[in-house]
Amino acid sequence: MKFTSVVTLALVFALGTISTAYAAESITGCLSGPDSQGAYTLTRAAEPKEATVTGSRDLGKHVGHEVSLTGEWSAKGGDGGPADFTATVVRHVSTSCPKN
C-alpha cells in the first residue's frame, strides 16, 4: 500500500510538471527592432503594451509587420518596464501595422 501511494504521488507530480511546462501563449502586435542586445519589441493593444521579444530566428524577417507570436512569458514586466516574451513560433499577420 505504501509503495502504491508513493508511485501515485510521483505520477501526479510528474503530470503536473509536464502540463505546465508546455503552457504556450499567443500574442499579436507590431514588431520592431532589434536593439543592441538583439531583442525585438512587440507593441500591442492589450496589456502589457510592450513586450521585449527574443527566441525565434524568424523575427528579423517580420520587422515592421503585424505578427502573432507563440511562446512563453519569462517575466510579465514590472515598474513600468516591458514584459519579456520568448517566441517559439512567428506567424505573419500583415505586412503593415495597424494605425492607432
KAPE-V845053 format. One record per backbone hydrogen bond with DSSP energy under -0.5 kcal/mol. NH is the residue of the N-H (numbers start at 1). CO is the residue of the C=O. If there is no record, write none. Layout:
BEGIN
nh->{NH:NH}
co->{CO:CO}
END
This chain:
BEGIN
nh->{5:6:7:8:9:10:11:12:13:14:15:16:17:18:19:20:21:22:23:24:25:27:29:30:31:32:34:35:38:40:41:42:43:43:44:51:52:53:53:54:56:59:60:61:62:63:64:65:66:66:67:67:68:69:70:71:72:74:75:81:83:84:85:86:87:87:88:89:91:93:94}
co->{1:2:3:4:5:6:7:8:9:10:11:12:13:14:15:16:17:18:20:22:71:69:67:43:65:41:39:39:35:53:32:51:30:41:49:42:83:40:51:85:54:56:57:58:59:60:31:62:94:96:29:65:91:27:89:25:86:84:84:78:50:75:52:72:54:85:70:70:68:66:66}
END
